[in-house]
Amino acid sequence: MRESIESIRYLKADLKRVWGAQEPFPFAFLFAPFIWLTVWSNIYYRVGRALYLLPPPLRQLFSPVRLIQKRLLQLATGTDISERADIGPGFFIAHNGTLVIGQGVRAGKNFFVRQGVTLGGDGVRSGHPQFGDNVMLGANAVVIGPITVGSDVIVGANAVVTREVPSDCVVAGVPATVLPGRSGKWADKKHTLKD
Ligand SMILES: CC(C)(COP(=O)(O)OP(=O)(O)OC[C@H]1O[C@@H](n2cnc3c(N)ncnc32)[C@H](O)[C@@H]1OP(=O)(O)O)[C@@H](O)C(=O)NCCC(=O)NCCS
């Protein structure tokens, strides 16, 4: 039950982060659901996970609700995030578009993903990617397999990552390699939420 409540607390942190990325304008709060459509993905994922983390038999009781909201979101946005994925507070999805985050994926705080990102198993090895804090994934990045991606990492657009990634670096390409001399500490640099 404690974990379910935590999931809702994380939603508050997600929404705060999304709201903070918006230029303020008069009565902006009235237009909140239209500012970042991806907020609906956050709501689905956090509420779905809260229901999934309920103790049995409550979890089973709410299974149809989880299933229906998941499929509706998939239809509306193309987003498919497993409620078994464990993502920390401050989860930000930039732009709508197909996004797949499979079960078993874990990420720390301030996880930032763009459209087209796919995270999951590689279909060969068992296990899913684990991410540290402050990781940003560029458009259409694919991270697959039982690998660890450190904290403060930027993954370039269209990268395919299948091997371990150390902390504080930028990776890009197919297969992804570390770009020399670059810091992955993006939050306070040019790679901002408003890109
Ligand atoms: C990876 C990234 C963060 C690197 O930015 P950067 O540090 O400014 O890097 P540079 O542009 O100086 O490029 C460095 C080298 O990496 C290559 N490179 C950069 N991004 C690349 C990418 N996504 N895939 C393959 N190679 C890439 C460049 O061609 C360059 O190669 P060279 O040294 O042989 O000339 C950035 O290019 C990127 O992909 N950002 C994702 C942003 C995104 O998804 N935007 C979508 C908005 S909707």
The ligand as an SDF file (V2000), in Angstrom:
LIG
                    3D

 48 50  0  0  0  0  0  0  0  0999 V2000
   23.8460   13.2880  -28.9960 C   0  0  0  0  0  0  0  0  0  0  0  0
   23.7080   14.7940  -28.9030 C   0  0  0  0  0  0  0  0  0  0  0  0
   23.1900   15.2010  -27.5170 C   0  0  0  0  0  0  0  0  0  0  0  0
   25.1320   15.3270  -29.1230 C   0  0  0  0  0  0  0  0  0  0  0  0
   25.1530   16.7030  -29.1050 O   0  0  0  0  0  0  0  0  0  0  0  0
   26.5840   17.4600  -29.1160 P   0  0  0  0  0  0  0  0  0  0  0  0
   27.3440   17.1430  -27.8700 O   0  0  0  0  0  0  0  0  0  0  0  0
   26.3020   18.8990  -29.4170 O   0  0  0  0  0  0  0  0  0  0  0  0
   27.3690   16.7380  -30.2970 O   0  0  0  0  0  0  0  0  0  0  0  0
   27.8300   17.3120  -31.7300 P   0  0  0  0  0  0  0  0  0  0  0  0
   26.6500   17.8160  -32.4800 O   0  0  0  0  0  0  0  0  0  0  0  0
   28.9850   18.2310  -31.4900 O   0  0  0  0  0  0  0  0  0  0  0  0
   28.3250   15.9860  -32.4550 O   0  0  0  0  0  0  0  0  0  0  0  0
   29.4920   15.2770  -32.0280 C   0  0  0  0  0  0  0  0  0  0  0  0
   29.6920   14.1000  -32.9750 C   0  0  0  0  0  0  0  0  0  0  0  0
   28.6600   13.1270  -32.7400 O   0  0  0  0  0  0  0  0  0  0  0  0
   27.8820   12.9230  -33.9140 C   0  0  0  0  0  0  0  0  0  0  0  0
   26.4870   12.8490  -33.4950 N   0  0  0  0  0  0  0  0  0  0  0  0
   25.7760   13.7530  -32.7950 C   0  0  0  0  0  0  0  0  0  0  0  0
   24.5400   13.3120  -32.5580 N   0  0  0  0  0  0  0  0  0  0  0  0
   24.4510   12.0980  -33.1410 C   0  0  0  0  0  0  0  0  0  0  0  0
   23.4210   11.1530  -33.2470 C   0  0  0  0  0  0  0  0  0  0  0  0
   22.2110   11.3720  -32.7010 N   0  0  0  0  0  0  0  0  0  0  0  0
   23.6730    9.9860  -33.8870 N   0  0  0  0  0  0  0  0  0  0  0  0
   24.9000    9.7720  -34.4480 C   0  0  0  0  0  0  0  0  0  0  0  0
   25.9270   10.6260  -34.3720 N   0  0  0  0  0  0  0  0  0  0  0  0
   25.6970   11.7790  -33.7260 C   0  0  0  0  0  0  0  0  0  0  0  0
   28.1440   14.1480  -34.7820 C   0  0  0  0  0  0  0  0  0  0  0  0
   27.9610   13.8500  -36.1270 O   0  0  0  0  0  0  0  0  0  0  0  0
   29.5820   14.4420  -34.4450 C   0  0  0  0  0  0  0  0  0  0  0  0
   30.3980   13.5300  -35.1390 O   0  0  0  0  0  0  0  0  0  0  0  0
   31.8990   13.9720  -35.6540 P   0  0  0  0  0  0  0  0  0  0  0  0
   32.6630   14.3110  -34.4080 O   0  0  0  0  0  0  0  0  0  0  0  0
   32.3760   12.7470  -36.3440 O   0  0  0  0  0  0  0  0  0  0  0  0
   31.6700   15.1370  -36.5300 O   0  0  0  0  0  0  0  0  0  0  0  0
   22.7030   15.3740  -29.9490 C   0  0  0  0  0  0  0  0  0  0  0  0
   23.2660   15.3380  -31.2590 O   0  0  0  0  0  0  0  0  0  0  0  0
   21.3930   14.5720  -29.9840 C   0  0  0  0  0  0  0  0  0  0  0  0
   21.2320   13.5550  -30.6670 O   0  0  0  0  0  0  0  0  0  0  0  0
   20.4030   15.0860  -29.1900 N   0  0  0  0  0  0  0  0  0  0  0  0
   19.0510   14.4950  -29.1150 C   0  0  0  0  0  0  0  0  0  0  0  0
   18.0400   15.6140  -29.2430 C   0  0  0  0  0  0  0  0  0  0  0  0
   16.7080   15.1510  -29.8040 C   0  0  0  0  0  0  0  0  0  0  0  0
   16.3290   14.0030  -29.7660 O   0  0  0  0  0  0  0  0  0  0  0  0
   15.9680   16.1160  -30.3150 N   0  0  0  0  0  0  0  0  0  0  0  0
   14.6480   15.8670  -30.8290 C   0  0  0  0  0  0  0  0  0  0  0  0
   13.8370   17.1180  -30.5990 C   0  0  0  0  0  0  0  0  0  0  0  0
   12.1940   16.8460  -31.0540 S   0  0  0  0  0  0  0  0  0  0  0  0
  1  2  1  0
  2  3  1  0
  2  4  1  0
  2 36  1  0
  4  5  1  0
  5  6  1  0
  6  7  2  0
  6  8  1  0
  6  9  1  0
  9 10  1  0
 10 11  2  0
 10 12  1  0
 10 13  1  0
 13 14  1  0
 14 15  1  0
 15 16  1  0
 15 30  1  0
 16 17  1  0
 17 18  1  0
 17 28  1  0
 18 19  1  0
 18 27  1  0
 19 20  2  0
 20 21  1  0
 21 22  1  0
 21 27  2  0
 22 23  1  0
 22 24  2  0
 24 25  1  0
 25 26  2  0
 26 27  1  0
 28 29  1  0
 28 30  1  0
 30 31  1  0
 31 32  1  0
 32 33  2  0
 32 34  1  0
 32 35  1  0
 36 37  1  0
 36 38  1  0
 38 39  2  0
 38 40  1  0
 40 41  1  0
 41 42  1  0
 42 43  1  0
 43 44  2  0
 43 45  1  0
 45 46  1  0
 46 47  1  0
 47 48  1  0
M  END
$$$$
